[in-house]
Amino acid sequence: MKLREDMQKKEGAAFSLEKFHDDSLKQGFPPIEIVREAMPGDRSPTL
């Protein structure tokens, strides 16, 4: 949920839940820290 909130803040009105879901699934099943770096492009805390 935090990752989704962060992506919504980053993308603003361009945010798409469908695209977020697709991008999340493309990451496979790595630790959330790796997904966070890949999707929003930062290393901020996961919680």
Secondary structure as UniProt FT lines:
FT   HELIX           2..11
FT   HELIX           12..14
FT   HELIX           17..26
FT   HELIX           32..38
FT   TURN            39..40
//
